[in-house]
Amino acid sequence: METERNADSSSDSDAESETQEPQTTITVVRLKPGHDGGDGSPEQSWWAKRKQRILRKKTLYMRVPILKWLPKYSIQDFVADLVAGITVGVTVIPQGLAYATVAGLPPQYGLYAAYMGCFVYALLGSTHAITIGPTALMALVTYDSGATQMGPEAAILLAFITGCIILLFGLLNFGFLIDFIAAPVVAGFTSAAAFTIATTQIESLLGLKFDDEGFLNTWIAVFENIEKTKKWDAVLGCSSIAVLLLLRMLDKVKLGEEGKMNRWQKWFNAGCWLISVSRNAIVIIVGSIVAYSLTEPGSSSYPFTLTGSIPSGFPPFKPPVFSFTNGDKTYTFVEICKNLGSALYVTPLVAVLESIAIAKSFAKGKRVDASQEMIAIGTSNIMGSFASSFPVTGSFSRTSVNSASGVRTPFGGLYTASLVLLAITVLTPYFFFIPKSCLAAVIICAVIFMVEVHLVKMVWKSKRIDIVPFGVTFVFCLFVGLEQGILIGTAVNLGMLLYTTARPRLRIHKHQNPTMEYLHITPDRSLVFTAMEYFMSSVRKASALYPGIIVVIDMIHVSAADFTTAYGFNNMIKSLHKHGHKLVLTRTKPEVLLILSRMECDLHVHTDGTDMESLLKEVATSTSVPLTLFDSSSTSSSSPTDKRDSRIEETSMSTSVEVEK
């Protein structure tokens, strides 16, 4: 008997152990210090979180990145950065001279803008390949601002103001604001700017002289003055474009297979690559030699339109002036700001957009700290204004050269800046014979590849409606102005985004079983202020088809709500009560239910552990004011569509409401 009892007890315990479910462990994961992970721990105060975040080693490394990589700097890094820095320096010198003319400034200002950003970014930059300096886009924005019409001092002051705004936004961690400008808007802006910049160089390319500005006016003036074209300028300019495009393709010439090249094939491929990346300097040098050779000694007439004398030496290192006299007119700081107008916000915006877009392109999947990039760009412009620089930002073409040259750290910018300083002090007398048509060719060949044709193709394949903000931005930037175009394009894109949030799709089913029937409505997104009017109208239309039916709203997809949501639900419940309907919410998230309950909405809430059918019967027979049943686990409640004996009927409404089978 005792043996039997032991056997019975052991079999019972085995059966119990087999039926026992394995224990589940839940771990609260905190993404940020002080973030409420749901474990009920008290949340830290704002000041405590700020102090904890600022006073830490990680923040210091984030804000001064050189402290992180400089202790690991090696001789191999030095050699790679030196080669890349010199290669980029050979590229930036002719580009700086050319971009200064786009900005409407004397050529030497392009060199003044080319070195200070390299020094600053070596200290504060978070991406190793980016080079800071003059770009075609920033030069065009500077010219459109009207700063150069007031004098170089206004362009220098614009750089200072631009740097202050960008630095302030970076310190406040406002880098996320860039996310509100969509890729199609940026593509439309850069594509229109490329056409505009190329158009401004047609005058120098053909040796023409006229005062017309703007895309259409410039082309009209070109055709009106085409008979005045200087043939030698046109020949040299067009030949330079052809040579630049051919040298650009030389980089694709490869001998041997990858990994199987002999020494001579490697040398040949490296030579082709070096010639390709130095094509701008080659064209400028050859053009200058041709101009010098064809000029008769002692003659004051030249076969080409030349750059002319460029002052040598450094400008005085001093703060930008806030009032100055140009000719017989004196400009105060207020007058300068009034004349700059929208450029005060467009110039910082373009600088940040261009640099962060480049950083993301060369990040290779790594995270880009937009706020730190803003700090680096802002500081570069502030310090650059002390060295007589106009607004600068990251350059895509030079960053590509820098990356292809094998740069390893931001120290490559130091060697680039050193080469620019050498050019300012030693080489400026030799810039006299640089033909303007060669500079125009360099600019045109640099900007034609800014047209985002590949992105338009991708947008057309993925979501064709996004072509609209691209087209609107492109047209307005090209024919109205860059400042107005990017604002209008952003407004159109945000309008399209708001429209999608204002028109949630609704699944509407009528459930019927032998004992009761109800209307089941499921919105597919959050019900914020933009969507409430449409949602309430749709619920009223659906409930009107079945007088007196209970309306069940499935809130499984509603993760956010605001005052308008609560106010709208309150009004909708009163309207439904007047027509004999009762409203029940199911699978409501606690944070959404809390907002609705604070508005004192008369709600029936289906919570976890409550049988839906029993609740609906109680609601149908109840004549008292409903009570809000709050349960933090209501998000896990079962859907009312899971009843086996229920019969579901489709409800057809207007085409704006989606009905699913």
Summary of the structure (lengths in Angstrom):
residues: 661
radius of gyration: 33.9
end to end distance: 63.8
largest distance: 131.5
contacts: 2186
relative contact order: 0.12
helix: 61%
strand: 6%
